Amino acid sequence: RSAGQVKRGESESERRHINLQAAKAEVAREEAARMAKLKERIESVLDGNPHLSPVRDQIRLELTAEGLRIQVVDDQNRPMFDTGSARLKDYTREILREVANVLNGVDNRIALSGHTDATPYSGGERGYSNWELSADRANASRRELLAAGLADDKVLRVVGLAASMPLGADDPLHPSNRRISIVVLNKQAEEAFRSGAAPVDTAPGAASAGGGRR
């Protein structure tokens, strides 16, 4: 009887574990579906704004393990910011306002990061550098999102990453490496972020040293 009770207890424990895993998997599937719908909504809003047509190919949306990544990247002839500064171009402001309007309708938190290319910032070794520039640009983007009505408590992190996470590792000077990244975090990523268990916004491409001026 004793052996039988132990065996039954182990079986019940295993069933509870399996049920818990199944519940977590279902939650993950449901959230992935919500992120996919959010991606479609943002794309629809951006596509429906005629003012953004010239810069639409500079707005990249991607579903990731962390949630939804929205990146606004530079073009050689159409930068997001004034050269060497954190002053947003008018079309960058409009992009961020449109994104903020959609994000207000979801409960998810966001993480913001600024990125540069690998062109050294003049005098950056001892003074204001690409790290400060990318952080200032990320914060300028945050302020624009808030000005558009985004709740302040939706923002969990704002960070400048300089050129440490290039989109194109084969060309660290490519304009697309200069970008703002907004990650709409799923619940699992948010919990991992809060606990410090995992990084957020691990963009594709190998890390490279240096910074970027533009």
N, C-alpha and C positions, 0 to 999 in steps of 0.2 A: 504493500500500500504506500509506504514511504517513497519507494522508487517511482511509483506511478504518479504520486502527487508532484514530485520534482519534475517529472517529464511533462505533466500537464501544465505546470507553472512556466516552464521554459517555452512551451508551445504558445501560451497566452502572451508571453512577453514578445515572442517573435511576431505574433499577429499584430500586437499593438505597434511594433516597430514598422512593420510593413504598411499598416494603415496610415501611420504618421508620414512615412515616405511618400505614399500615394497622395496624401492630402497636400504635401508640399509641392509635389510635381504638378498637381492640378492648379494650385495657386500660381505657380510659375507660368504655366500655359495660359492662364487667364490674363496675367499681367503682360505677357508677351503679345497677346492679342490686342490688349489695350494700347500698348506702345505702337503696334503696327497701325492701328486706327489713328493714333495721334500723329504719326508720320504722314498719313494720307491727308489728314486735316490741315496740317501745316503746309504741305505741298499744294493743296488746293487753294489755300489763302494766298500763298506766294504767287502761284500761277495766275490767280485772278486779279492781281494788282498790276496794271499796265505800266506803272512807273518803275517796277522792278524787272521788267522784261530784259533790259540791257545787262543786268547783273545776275540774272537767274542762274546762270551756269556757275556762278561763284558761291552758291549756297548748296551745301552738300548735306544730305540727311542719311544716316546709317543706323540700322538696328544693331546693337552690340550686346554683349553679355551684361553690361551695366545698365542698359536701357536704350535711350535714343540719343545719338550724338548729332548735334546740329553745328556745322562748321561754316563760317563765312570766311572765304579765302581771298587773298589778293590776286589781282591780275596785273600783268606788266604795265598796262595802260590804264588800269582802274583800281587803285589802292583803296583800302578801307579807311585809312587814316592819312593825315598829312604826313609827309616824309619826316621821319625822326621825331614824331610827336604823338600824343594820345588824343589829338583832336579828330573826332569822327567826321567822315564825309556825310553829306546829307542823305545819300542813298543807304549808307550804313545805318544811320538813325532809323530810316524807314523800315529796313529789314528787321531791326531789333524790336521796333514797335509792333510790327505784325506778329512776330514770334511771341512777344509778351502777351498780346491779346489772346492767343490760343492757350498759352501755358497757364493763364489765370483760371482756365476751366478744368484743370486737373489738380490732384492733390500732391503730386510728386514734387520733390525738391530738386534743385539743380546745382551743378558745379560748373564754374566758369574758369577758363584758362586762356591766357594770351600766349601766342607763339610768334617767333621771328625767324628770319632766315639766318644764314651763318656769316653774313657780312659784319665785320666788327664795327661796333659803334665807336665813333671818334672819341678818344679819351676815356673809353669805358673801363679800361683796366683799373683805373684809380678813382674814377668818379661815377657819374651817371652812366649806367651800362645797359646792355640789352635785357638784363634781368629786371631792372627797374622799368624799362620801357614796356616790356611785355606785361608786367604787373599793372602799370598805369593804364594800358590799353584795356586790360581785362576789367579794371575798376571803372573805366569810362563806359564800357559796355554795360556793366552792372547798373550804373546810374541811369543810363538810357532805358534799360528795362524797367527800372523802378518808376521813372518819369512816365512811362507808358501804362503804369498801373499795376505792375507786378508786385505782389506782396513781398515785403522785405524778408520775412521769415522763410520764404521759399529758397533763398540762396544759402547753401551750406558751405561753399568754399569759393574763394576767388584767388587765383594764383597766376604768377608769371613764370613761364617755363623756358623763355628765351628760345634757343635752337635745339634744346635737348631732345625733342620729339618731332623730327621732321616728317612731313608727309612723304617726301621723296628723298630717301636716304642716298640715292645715286646722284642727286643734284641738290646739295644743301643750300644753294643760292637761289633755287627756283622760287618765284613769287608766291606760289601756293603754300610754301612753308610759313609765310606771314599770314596768320589767321587768328580768329577768335573761335573757341570751341565751347559750346554749351551742351552739357550732358544732363538729360532728364533722367534722373536716377530711378531705377526700379527699387522695390522695397528691400530686396536682398543686398543690392549695392549700397543702399543708404545705410543699412545696418552694419555692413562691413566697413563703410567709410567712418561711421560714428565710433566703431570699436578700434579703428586703426588697423584692421586686419588686411586691407587690400587697397591698392592705389586706385584712383579714379582718373578716367581719361587717358588710358594707355593707348595712344594713337598709333596707327600702323607706321612702320619704318624703324630702323635701328637708331639708337641714340647717337648724337654727335656732339662734340664739344663746340664751344664758341657761342656767338650771339648773332643778332641781325639788326641792321640799322633801320630797315624800312618796315 
